[in-house]
Amino acid sequence: LIEDSNKRLATIPSVKEYFCGTHVPSGRATVLTDYDVGLYVAFDSMEGYQAYVEHPGHVNFVNKWKPKMQSLRVYDISGD
């Protein structure tokens, strides 16, 4: 999953920042640990975000991996 994410998602042109990895066992009670892989993707604009959502690399990635997931949480956050 991480390797495929790095190959397909990180290379989409509208992606400004990207990171994909596993949980760090920090021992902090306030940190969520109920996931296997976390993904962070940032964009310069809503247009860039929309281009990412519609990009064939993203669409193919979702179609491949979503059926294999037990759960999925997506947080769309704006700094504006």
C-alpha positions as CSV (number, residue, x, y, z in Angstrom):
1,L,0.0,0.0,0.0
2,I,2.7,2.5,0.9
3,E,4.8,1.6,-2.1
4,D,1.8,2.0,-4.4
5,S,0.8,5.2,-2.8
6,N,4.3,6.6,-3.2
7,K,4.3,5.7,-6.8
8,R,0.8,6.8,-7.8
9,L,-0.2,9.6,-5.4
10,A,3.0,11.4,-4.7
11,T,3.6,12.0,-8.4
12,I,0.3,13.7,-9.2
13,P,1.2,17.2,-10.4
14,S,-1.1,19.2,-8.1
15,V,0.3,17.6,-5.0
16,K,2.3,20.2,-3.0
17,E,3.3,18.1,0.0
18,Y,3.0,14.3,0.6
19,F,3.8,11.7,3.2
20,C,2.7,8.1,3.7
21,G,3.8,5.9,6.5
22,T,3.0,3.8,9.5
23,H,2.1,4.7,13.1
24,V,5.0,5.8,15.4
25,P,4.6,4.0,18.8
26,S,5.1,7.1,20.9
27,G,3.3,5.8,24.0
28,R,1.2,9.0,24.2
29,A,-2.4,8.3,25.3
30,T,-3.8,11.1,23.1
31,V,-2.4,9.6,19.9
32,L,-4.7,7.4,17.8
33,T,-3.3,4.0,17.2
34,D,-6.2,2.3,15.4
35,Y,-4.7,2.4,11.9
36,D,-2.0,0.7,9.9
37,V,-1.1,3.4,7.4
38,G,-1.5,7.2,7.4
39,L,-1.5,9.4,4.4
40,Y,-1.0,13.2,4.3
41,V,-1.5,15.1,1.0
42,A,-1.5,18.9,0.7
43,F,-2.4,21.2,-2.2
44,D,-2.0,24.9,-3.1
45,S,-5.7,25.4,-3.8
46,M,-9.1,23.8,-4.0
47,E,-8.5,23.5,-7.8
48,G,-5.4,21.5,-7.1
49,Y,-7.3,19.3,-4.7
50,Q,-10.1,18.7,-7.2
51,A,-7.5,17.9,-9.9
52,Y,-6.0,15.3,-7.5
53,V,-9.4,13.7,-6.8
54,E,-10.1,13.4,-10.5
55,H,-6.6,12.4,-11.6
56,P,-6.5,8.9,-13.1
57,G,-3.6,7.9,-10.7
58,H,-5.8,8.7,-7.7
59,V,-8.9,7.1,-9.1
60,N,-7.1,3.9,-10.0
61,F,-5.4,3.8,-6.5
62,V,-8.8,4.2,-4.8
63,N,-10.4,1.5,-7.0
64,K,-7.6,-0.9,-6.2
65,W,-7.2,-0.4,-2.5
66,K,-10.5,0.7,-1.1
67,P,-12.1,-2.7,-1.4
68,K,-9.2,-4.2,0.6
69,M,-9.6,-1.8,3.6
70,Q,-11.5,-2.5,6.7
71,S,-12.0,1.2,7.4
72,L,-11.1,4.5,5.9
73,R,-11.1,8.0,7.4
74,V,-10.6,11.1,5.3
75,Y,-10.1,14.5,6.8
76,D,-10.4,17.5,4.4
77,I,-8.9,20.4,6.2
78,S,-8.4,24.1,5.2
79,G,-6.0,26.6,6.7
80,D,-8.1,29.5,5.5
